[in-house]
């Protein structure tokens, strides 16, 4: 009897010890399961669990199901959740450093976008650290193009169009082309177009496919205007509670996720444009007039961004332009 009780007590202690060793992190993300950012996040979570032998389990909550996109960064900062993913530029009202990737026509293609990220990274890590956050990885969206419900041949054709905005940068674009800005989150895009709330938007081929854009609009202008990035970050207090081995596993998995994400993004850029075209959307190379008009908008926004970002902004752009 005593031996049985001793074995039972030992089993209970071991079970409690095992349970105590397991850490579960809820990770809110903004996009649906089919989106490549979400797929990368899920692979990242699997890699972390495998590398830590199940000691650290990250549960991905997609499509704003746990916390809505605008509240994710604040929730991680406050420790409501330990880790999260956002579109970096959604935090642009907090600091211009968060919006440099969304300044139109500062980059042109993946090599430029990666170079801008490397130039921005130390400034981004510094800004996040000031808020008690640690950057894990960042992945670019495919280049942004212009979706519309009608022909647009020059910037002047945008005047008066209802234009979807989701950041300070897109709101400024609307202002500079005399469009009518309307705040719309990703999940609400189909309804916004179908009900006439918006007639145009800048977004990636990936989001166009995810939202089945062919159901509610007709044109995609392949402007390659900019490549916004998502960032995944962790609450520093939560990170510091991990063992050194767990921290290394987390960072290693993050580095793998970053490389995977950029690779998939580039592949998707080509694949998703084809899907748009196969479903009846006119995929159009923009006219020189339209392209040059938007480049003028971009030139002005680069100057405005540099002025607002001060010394750090100037240093960041100098590093990028080397």
KEKE-3310 file (N, C-alpha, C; in steps of 0.2 Angstrom, whole numbers, plus 5000, padded with zeros to 4 digits):
npx = (5004:5010:5020:5013:5006:5017:5022:5012:5012:5024:5022:5012:5019:5029:5021:5015:5027:5031:5020:5022:5033:5029:5025:5013:5009:4998:4995:4990:4985:4983:4977:4968:4968:4972:4981:4998:5007:5001:5002:5016:5018:5012:5020:5032:5028:5026:5040:5046:5040:5045:5058:5060:5056:5042:5041:5039:5025:5016:5001:4993:4982:4971:4966:4961:4954:4956:4962:4958:4966:4971:4973:4983:4997:4997:4992:5001:5012:5007:5006:4995:4994:5008:5015:5014:5008:5009:5004:5017:5016:5004:5007:5011:5007:5013:5026:5037:5046:5040:5034:5042:5043:5032:5032:5028:5036:5049:5056:5059:5054:5060:5074:5077:5068:5072:5085:5081:5074:5085:5092:5083:5082:5090:5085:5072:5072:5077:5067:5056:5061:5061:5048:5047:5047:5052:5059:5056:5054:5053:5043:5041:5027:5020:5024:5014:5000:4987:4971:4955:4938:4936:4943:4959:4970:4978:4985:4976:4963:4960:4954:4941:4937:4932:4942:4951:4959:4971:4981:4992:5000:4993:4982:4987:4991:4979:4974:4984:4981:4968:4958:4944:4946:4944:4943:4946:4947:4956:4948:4935:4935:4929:4915:4915:4918:4908:4896:4899:4906:4920:4930:4942:4959:4975:4984:4992:4994:4992:4983:4972:4969:4965:4954:4946:4945:4940:4926:4921:4928:4937:4950:4968:4982:4998:5009:5019:5021:5025:5032:5026:5029:5026:5028:5034:5034:5039:5034:5045:5047:5041:5049:5061:5058:5060:5071:5089:5091:5078:5076:5085:5081:5069:5073:5081:5071:5063:5072:5072:5059:5058:5066:5059:5047:5050:5054:5042:5034:5039:5037:5023:5020:5021:5013:5000:4996:4993:4982:4973:4971:4967:4954:4947:4951:4958:4974:4986:4999:5005:5001:5014:5011:5002:5011:5022:5015:5011:5024:5029:5020:5026:5039:5036:5031:5042:5051:5043:5042:5055:5058:5049:5054:5066:5083:5086:5078:5084:5097:5094:5089:5100:5109:5101:5103:5116)
npy = (4994:5006:5007:5009:5021:5029:5028:5033:5046:5051:5050:5060:5071:5072:5074:5086:5094:5092:5099:5112:5115:5117:5130:5141:5151:5163:5169:5182:5186:5196:5191:5179:5161:5156:5166:5170:5175:5171:5157:5156:5160:5150:5139:5144:5143:5129:5125:5131:5124:5111:5113:5116:5104:5104:5112:5126:5132:5139:5146:5150:5163:5167:5180:5190:5185:5183:5195:5211:5218:5232:5233:5224:5226:5235:5226:5216:5224:5227:5215:5207:5197:5187:5188:5193:5198:5211:5222:5232:5246:5250:5255:5268:5280:5281:5282:5288:5279:5267:5267:5268:5258:5259:5270:5277:5271:5272:5261:5248:5233:5217:5216:5229:5231:5222:5228:5240:5236:5230:5242:5249:5240:5241:5253:5250:5240:5247:5256:5247:5241:5252:5251:5240:5228:5215:5212:5199:5193:5199:5201:5204:5210:5206:5217:5232:5235:5245:5243:5244:5249:5254:5261:5269:5280:5291:5300:5310:5304:5298:5307:5311:5298:5285:5279:5266:5266:5262:5265:5279:5282:5278:5286:5298:5297:5296:5309:5317:5313:5318:5309:5301:5297:5281:5272:5255:5238:5223:5211:5217:5221:5215:5218:5232:5236:5230:5236:5249:5258:5259:5262:5260:5254:5252:5237:5221:5208:5196:5199:5203:5191:5183:5189:5187:5197:5198:5197:5209:5220:5226:5230:5229:5237:5236:5243:5241:5249:5250:5240:5235:5228:5215:5213:5203:5201:5200:5202:5209:5205:5193:5186:5186:5178:5165:5151:5152:5142:5141:5154:5155:5145:5151:5162:5156:5149:5160:5167:5157:5158:5171:5170:5160:5167:5178:5172:5165:5175:5182:5172:5171:5183:5182:5171:5175:5186:5180:5172:5182:5187:5175:5174:5185:5198:5213:5213:5225:5234:5249:5265:5276:5289:5288:5281:5290:5300:5295:5293:5306:5309:5300:5305:5317:5312:5305:5315:5321:5311:5310:5322:5322:5311:5315:5315:5301:5296:5302:5296:5283:5283:5287:5276:5266:5271:5270)
npz = (5000:5004:4995:4984:4986:4986:4973:4966:4971:4967:4953:4952:4955:4945:4934:4937:4937:4924:4918:4923:4916:4903:4892:4886:4873:4867:4851:4842:4825:4810:4798:4787:4787:4774:4770:4766:4776:4787:4786:4786:4800:4807:4803:4809:4823:4824:4822:4833:4843:4840:4842:4855:4861:4864:4875:4874:4867:4854:4850:4836:4832:4820:4808:4815:4826:4839:4845:4838:4824:4825:4839:4842:4844:4855:4865:4866:4871:4883:4889:4888:4879:4874:4862:4845:4828:4816:4803:4799:4797:4802:4814:4812:4817:4829:4828:4815:4810:4809:4797:4786:4776:4769:4761:4746:4731:4736:4736:4723:4719:4725:4729:4733:4743:4753:4755:4761:4773:4780:4782:4790:4801:4813:4819:4820:4829:4840:4843:4846:4857:4866:4870:4877:4869:4858:4843:4832:4818:4801:4787:4770:4760:4744:4730:4730:4721:4712:4714:4705:4701:4689:4673:4675:4670:4672:4686:4689:4686:4698:4706:4717:4718:4729:4741:4748:4764:4776:4784:4789:4779:4767:4768:4766:4753:4747:4750:4742:4729:4728:4731:4740:4756:4765:4779:4780:4785:4782:4782:4779:4766:4754:4757:4758:4745:4738:4742:4738:4746:4744:4730:4725:4729:4736:4737:4739:4727:4733:4744:4736:4730:4741:4745:4735:4724:4711:4712:4715:4709:4695:4689:4690:4693:4690:4698:4707:4719:4733:4746:4759:4776:4787:4804:4817:4834:4852:4869:4880:4893:4894:4885:4892:4902:4897:4896:4892:4881:4876:4872:4862:4853:4849:4842:4832:4825:4821:4812:4802:4798:4793:4782:4774:4773:4765:4753:4749:4748:4736:4727:4727:4722:4708:4705:4711:4703:4691:4695:4698:4685:4678:4684:4678:4681:4674:4672:4672:4665:4671:4663:4656:4660:4672:4680:4682:4687:4700:4705:4707:4718:4727:4728:4735:4747:4752:4755:4765:4774:4778:4784:4795:4802:4807:4814:4815:4804:4793:4794:4792:4779:4772:4775:4768:4755:4751)
capx = (5000:5014:5023:5008:5005:5023:5023:5007:5014:5029:5019:5009:5025:5032:5016:5015:5033:5030:5015:5025:5038:5026:5023:5009:5009:4993:4998:4985:4988:4977:4975:4965:4973:4975:4986:5005:5009:4998:5005:5023:5017:5010:5026:5036:5025:5028:5047:5047:5038:5049:5065:5060:5053:5036:5041:5036:5019:5013:4995:4991:4974:4972:4960:4959:4949:4957:4962:4958:4973:4974:4975:4988:5003:4996:4990:5008:5016:5004:5007:4989:4997:5015:5018:5009:5010:5005:5007:5021:5014:4998:5009:5015:5005:5017:5033:5038:5051:5036:5031:5046:5042:5026:5032:5027:5041:5055:5059:5056:5056:5062:5081:5077:5064:5076:5090:5077:5073:5092:5094:5079:5081:5093:5081:5066:5073:5078:5060:5052:5064:5058:5041:5047:5046:5058:5058:5058:5056:5049:5042:5037:5021:5022:5023:5008:4997:4981:4964:4950:4932:4936:4949:4963:4975:4982:4983:4970:4957:4959:4951:4934:4936:4932:4949:4952:4965:4972:4987:4993:5003:4988:4978:4991:4991:4972:4974:4988:4978:4961:4953:4940:4949:4939:4946:4943:4951:4956:4942:4929:4936:4923:4909:4916:4918:4901:4891:4900:4910:4926:4930:4949:4963:4982:4986:4996:4990:4990:4976:4967:4966:4962:4947:4942:4943:4936:4919:4919:4931:4939:4956:4974:4988:5005:5013:5025:5022:5030:5032:5025:5031:5023:5033:5032:5037:5037:5035:5052:5046:5039:5055:5066:5057:5062:5078:5093:5090:5072:5077:5089:5076:5064:5076:5082:5064:5061:5076:5070:5052:5059:5069:5054:5042:5052:5054:5035:5031:5041:5034:5016:5019:5020:5007:4994:4994:4990:4976:4969:4970:4963:4947:4944:4953:4963:4981:4988:5005:5002:5004:5019:5008:5000:5017:5025:5011:5012:5031:5029:5017:5031:5044:5034:5030:5049:5053:5039:5044:5062:5057:5045:5058:5072:5090:5085:5075:5090:5102:5091:5089:5107:5111:5098:5105:5123)
capy = (5000:5012:5008:5011:5028:5033:5028:5038:5053:5052:5051:5067:5076:5072:5077:5093:5097:5093:5104:5118:5116:5119:5137:5142:5158:5165:5174:5185:5188:5199:5188:5173:5155:5155:5171:5167:5177:5166:5150:5156:5160:5143:5135:5146:5140:5122:5125:5133:5118:5105:5115:5116:5098:5105:5116:5132:5131:5145:5145:5156:5165:5171:5184:5195:5181:5184:5202:5214:5221:5239:5232:5218:5229:5237:5220:5213:5228:5227:5208:5203:5192:5188:5188:5195:5200:5217:5226:5237:5253:5252:5259:5274:5286:5281:5284:5287:5273:5261:5268:5269:5253:5261:5276:5275:5272:5272:5254:5245:5226:5213:5218:5236:5231:5219:5233:5245:5232:5230:5249:5251:5236:5244:5259:5247:5236:5252:5259:5242:5240:5257:5249:5233:5223:5212:5210:5192:5193:5204:5198:5209:5208:5207:5224:5234:5238:5249:5240:5249:5247:5257:5263:5274:5281:5296:5302:5314:5300:5296:5313:5310:5291:5282:5275:5262:5267:5257:5268:5286:5283:5277:5292:5304:5296:5299:5317:5320:5312:5320:5304:5301:5291:5277:5267:5248:5233:5218:5207:5220:5224:5213:5221:5239:5237:5228:5241:5256:5262:5261:5260:5259:5253:5249:5231:5216:5202:5191:5201:5203:5184:5181:5193:5186:5203:5198:5197:5216:5225:5224:5232:5229:5241:5233:5249:5240:5255:5249:5233:5235:5222:5213:5212:5198:5203:5197:5205:5207:5202:5186:5183:5186:5172:5159:5149:5153:5137:5142:5160:5153:5141:5155:5167:5152:5148:5167:5168:5153:5160:5177:5168:5157:5172:5182:5167:5163:5182:5183:5167:5173:5189:5180:5166:5178:5190:5175:5170:5187:5187:5169:5175:5190:5205:5215:5215:5230:5238:5256:5270:5281:5295:5285:5279:5296:5304:5292:5294:5313:5308:5296:5310:5322:5308:5303:5321:5323:5306:5311:5328:5319:5306:5318:5312:5294:5295:5304:5291:5277:5284:5287:5269:5263:5274:5268)
capz = (5000:5005:4989:4979:4987:4985:4966:4964:4973:4962:4946:4952:4956:4939:4930:4939:4935:4916:4916:4924:4911:4897:4891:4880:4871:4862:4846:4838:4819:4807:4792:4787:4787:4768:4768:4767:4782:4793:4785:4789:4807:4809:4803:4814:4829:4824:4823:4840:4848:4839:4844:4862:4863:4867:4881:4872:4862:4851:4847:4831:4832:4814:4805:4821:4830:4847:4846:4832:4821:4828:4846:4844:4847:4862:4869:4867:4875:4890:4892:4888:4875:4874:4855:4840:4822:4814:4798:4803:4796:4806:4820:4810:4821:4835:4825:4807:4809:4808:4791:4780:4771:4765:4758:4739:4726:4739:4733:4717:4719:4732:4732:4736:4749:4758:4757:4765:4779:4783:4784:4795:4807:4820:4821:4822:4836:4846:4844:4849:4864:4870:4872:4880:4864:4855:4836:4830:4811:4797:4780:4765:4756:4737:4729:4730:4715:4712:4712:4704:4698:4682:4670:4678:4665:4675:4693:4689:4686:4705:4709:4719:4719:4736:4741:4754:4768:4782:4787:4788:4772:4762:4769:4763:4746:4745:4750:4737:4723:4728:4732:4746:4760:4769:4783:4779:4787:4776:4782:4777:4759:4750:4758:4757:4738:4735:4744:4736:4751:4741:4723:4723:4735:4735:4741:4736:4723:4738:4747:4731:4729:4747:4746:4729:4722:4705:4714:4716:4705:4688:4686:4694:4689:4693:4699:4712:4722:4739:4749:4766:4779:4793:4810:4823:4840:4858:4875:4882:4900:4893:4882:4897:4907:4894:4897:4886:4876:4873:4868:4855:4848:4847:4838:4826:4821:4818:4807:4797:4796:4789:4775:4771:4771:4759:4747:4747:4745:4729:4723:4727:4718:4701:4705:4712:4698:4686:4698:4697:4678:4676:4686:4674:4682:4670:4675:4668:4666:4671:4658:4659:4664:4678:4684:4683:4692:4707:4707:4710:4724:4731:4729:4740:4753:4755:4758:4771:4779:4781:4789:4801:4806:4810:4813:4813:4797:4789:4795:4789:4772:4770:4775:4762:4748:4750)
cpx = (5004:5018:5019:5007:5011:5024:5018:5008:5019:5027:5016:5014:5028:5027:5015:5021:5033:5026:5018:5030:5036:5024:5019:5008:5003:4996:4993:4988:4982:4974:4972:4970:4976:4981:4993:5008:5007:5001:5012:5023:5016:5016:5031:5034:5027:5036:5049:5046:5043:5056:5065:5057:5046:5035:5038:5031:5016:5007:4993:4984:4974:4966:4957:4954:4950:4958:4962:4965:4975:4975:4980:4994:5002:4995:4997:5012:5013:5004:5000:4990:5004:5018:5012:5012:5006:5008:5011:5019:5008:5000:5012:5013:5009:5024:5034:5042:5047:5033:5035:5045:5036:5026:5033:5034:5048:5059:5055:5058:5059:5069:5081:5073:5068:5082:5087:5076:5080:5094:5090:5079:5084:5088:5074:5067:5074:5071:5056:5055:5062:5051:5041:5045:5052:5056:5060:5059:5051:5049:5038:5032:5024:5021:5016:5006:4990:4975:4959:4944:4931:4943:4952:4969:4980:4980:4977:4963:4956:4954:4943:4933:4937:4938:4950:4959:4965:4978:4988:4996:4998:4983:4981:4991:4984:4971:4978:4985:4970:4956:4949:4943:4943:4943:4943:4949:4951:4950:4936:4930:4931:4917:4909:4915:4910:4896:4893:4904:4916:4926:4938:4953:4970:4982:4990:4991:4988:4983:4971:4964:4963:4955:4943:4940:4939:4928:4917:4923:4934:4946:4962:4979:4994:5010:5019:5027:5026:5028:5032:5027:5027:5029:5030:5036:5035:5038:5041:5052:5045:5045:5060:5065:5059:5069:5082:5092:5083:5072:5080:5085:5071:5067:5078:5076:5062:5065:5074:5063:5053:5062:5063:5049:5044:5052:5047:5032:5033:5038:5026:5015:5017:5013:5000:4991:4991:4983:4971:4967:4965:4955:4944:4946:4958:4969:4985:4995:5003:5005:5009:5016:5005:5006:5021:5022:5012:5019:5032:5026:5022:5036:5042:5034:5037:5051:5049:5041:5050:5062:5054:5049:5064:5078:5090:5083:5081:5095:5100:5091:5096:5110:5108:5101:5112:5124)
cpy = (5006:5013:5011:5019:5032:5033:5033:5045:5055:5054:5058:5072:5077:5075:5084:5097:5098:5098:5111:5120:5119:5126:5138:5149:5159:5170:5176:5188:5191:5196:5181:5167:5154:5160:5168:5169:5173:5159:5150:5157:5153:5138:5137:5143:5132:5121:5126:5127:5112:5107:5115:5109:5099:5110:5123:5131:5137:5144:5151:5157:5169:5175:5188:5192:5182:5191:5206:5218:5227:5238:5227:5221:5231:5231:5216:5217:5228:5220:5204:5197:5193:5189:5190:5197:5206:5219:5232:5244:5255:5256:5265:5280:5286:5284:5283:5281:5267:5261:5268:5264:5254:5267:5275:5276:5274:5266:5252:5238:5224:5215:5224:5235:5227:5224:5238:5242:5232:5237:5251:5247:5238:5249:5256:5243:5241:5255:5254:5241:5246:5256:5242:5227:5221:5210:5203:5191:5198:5201:5203:5206:5209:5214:5226:5237:5242:5245:5245:5246:5250:5259:5269:5275:5287:5297:5306:5310:5298:5301:5311:5302:5289:5277:5272:5264:5263:5260:5275:5287:5283:5283:5298:5303:5298:5306:5320:5319:5314:5315:5305:5295:5288:5272:5260:5243:5227:5214:5210:5223:5221:5217:5229:5240:5235:5233:5248:5260:5264:5259:5259:5257:5251:5243:5226:5211:5197:5192:5201:5196:5181:5183:5191:5193:5203:5198:5204:5221:5222:5225:5231:5232:5239:5238:5247:5246:5255:5242:5234:5228:5221:5212:5207:5200:5200:5202:5204:5203:5194:5182:5182:5180:5165:5157:5151:5149:5139:5149:5159:5149:5146:5160:5163:5151:5155:5168:5163:5155:5166:5175:5165:5162:5176:5178:5166:5170:5183:5178:5169:5179:5187:5176:5170:5182:5186:5173:5176:5188:5181:5170:5182:5197:5207:5217:5219:5233:5245:5260:5274:5287:5293:5284:5285:5300:5302:5293:5301:5313:5305:5301:5314:5318:5306:5309:5322:5318:5308:5317:5326:5315:5309:5315:5305:5293:5297:5299:5285:5278:5284:5280:5265:5265:5272:5263)
cpz = (5000:4998:4983:4979:4985:4977:4963:4965:4968:4955:4946:4952:4949:4934:4931:4936:4927:4914:4917:4919:4904:4897:4885:4879:4865:4857:4841:4831:4815:4801:4792:4786:4780:4766:4770:4773:4788:4792:4788:4797:4810:4809:4808:4821:4829:4825:4830:4844:4847:4842:4852:4865:4867:4873:4880:4866:4860:4848:4843:4831:4826:4813:4811:4825:4837:4848:4839:4830:4825:4835:4848:4847:4854:4867:4871:4872:4882:4893:4892:4884:4875:4867:4850:4833:4819:4807:4801:4802:4799:4813:4818:4814:4827:4834:4818:4806:4807:4801:4785:4775:4767:4762:4750:4735:4729:4737:4727:4717:4725:4734:4735:4743:4755:4760:4762:4772:4783:4786:4790:4801:4813:4823:4824:4829:4841:4848:4848:4856:4869:4873:4875:4875:4861:4848:4835:4822:4807:4790:4776:4761:4749:4735:4728:4723:4717:4709:4711:4701:4691:4680:4674:4674:4668:4683:4694:4689:4693:4708:4711:4720:4727:4737:4748:4758:4774:4786:4786:4781:4767:4763:4766:4755:4743:4745:4744:4730:4722:4728:4739:4750:4764:4772:4782:4781:4782:4776:4779:4770:4755:4751:4757:4749:4735:4737:4742:4740:4748:4734:4721:4730:4732:4740:4736:4731:4728:4742:4742:4730:4735:4748:4740:4726:4715:4706:4714:4713:4699:4686:4692:4690:4693:4694:4703:4716:4729:4741:4757:4769:4785:4798:4815:4829:4846:4864:4878:4889:4899:4890:4887:4902:4904:4896:4891:4880:4872:4869:4861:4850:4845:4841:4831:4822:4818:4812:4801:4794:4792:4782:4771:4769:4765:4753:4745:4745:4738:4724:4722:4722:4710:4701:4706:4707:4692:4689:4696:4689:4675:4679:4683:4676:4677:4673:4671:4670:4665:4665:4661:4663:4671:4683:4686:4688:4699:4709:4710:4717:4729:4733:4735:4747:4756:4758:4765:4776:4782:4786:4795:4805:4809:4809:4811:4806:4792:4788:4791:4782:4769:4770:4769:4755:4747:4745)
residu = (UNK:UNK:UNK:UNK:UNK:UNK:UNK:UNK:UNK:UNK:UNK:UNK:UNK:UNK:UNK:UNK:UNK:UNK:UNK:UNK:UNK:UNK:UNK:UNK:UNK:UNK:UNK:UNK:UNK:UNK:UNK:UNK:UNK:UNK:UNK:UNK:UNK:UNK:UNK:UNK:UNK:UNK:UNK:UNK:UNK:UNK:UNK:UNK:UNK:UNK:UNK:UNK:UNK:UNK:UNK:UNK:UNK:UNK:UNK:UNK:UNK:UNK:UNK:UNK:UNK:UNK:UNK:UNK:UNK:UNK:UNK:UNK:UNK:UNK:UNK:UNK:UNK:UNK:UNK:UNK:UNK:UNK:UNK:UNK:UNK:UNK:UNK:UNK:UNK:UNK:UNK:UNK:UNK:UNK:UNK:UNK:UNK:UNK:UNK:UNK:UNK:UNK:UNK:UNK:UNK:UNK:UNK:UNK:UNK:UNK:UNK:UNK:UNK:UNK:UNK:UNK:UNK:UNK:UNK:UNK:UNK:UNK:UNK:UNK:UNK:UNK:UNK:UNK:UNK:UNK:UNK:UNK:UNK:UNK:UNK:UNK:UNK:UNK:UNK:UNK:UNK:UNK:UNK:UNK:UNK:UNK:UNK:UNK:UNK:UNK:UNK:UNK:UNK:UNK:UNK:UNK:UNK:UNK:UNK:UNK:UNK:UNK:UNK:UNK:UNK:UNK:UNK:UNK:UNK:UNK:UNK:UNK:UNK:UNK:UNK:UNK:UNK:UNK:UNK:UNK:UNK:UNK:UNK:UNK:UNK:UNK:UNK:UNK:UNK:UNK:UNK:UNK:UNK:UNK:UNK:UNK:UNK:UNK:UNK:UNK:UNK:UNK:UNK:UNK:UNK:UNK:UNK:UNK:UNK:UNK:UNK:UNK:UNK:UNK:UNK:UNK:UNK:UNK:UNK:UNK:UNK:UNK:UNK:UNK:UNK:UNK:UNK:UNK:UNK:UNK:UNK:UNK:UNK:UNK:UNK:UNK:UNK:UNK:UNK:UNK:UNK:UNK:UNK:UNK:UNK:UNK:UNK:UNK:UNK:UNK:UNK:UNK:UNK:UNK:UNK:UNK:UNK:UNK:UNK:UNK:UNK:UNK:UNK:UNK:UNK:UNK:UNK:UNK:UNK:UNK:UNK:UNK:UNK:UNK:UNK:UNK:UNK:UNK:UNK:UNK:UNK:UNK:UNK:UNK:UNK:UNK:UNK:UNK:UNK:UNK:UNK:UNK:UNK:UNK:UNK:UNK:UNK:UNK:UNK:UNK:UNK:UNK:UNK:UNK:UNK:UNK:UNK:UNK:UNK:UNK:UNK:UNK:UNK:UNK:UNK:UNK:UNK:UNK:UNK:UNK:UNK:UNK)
# end
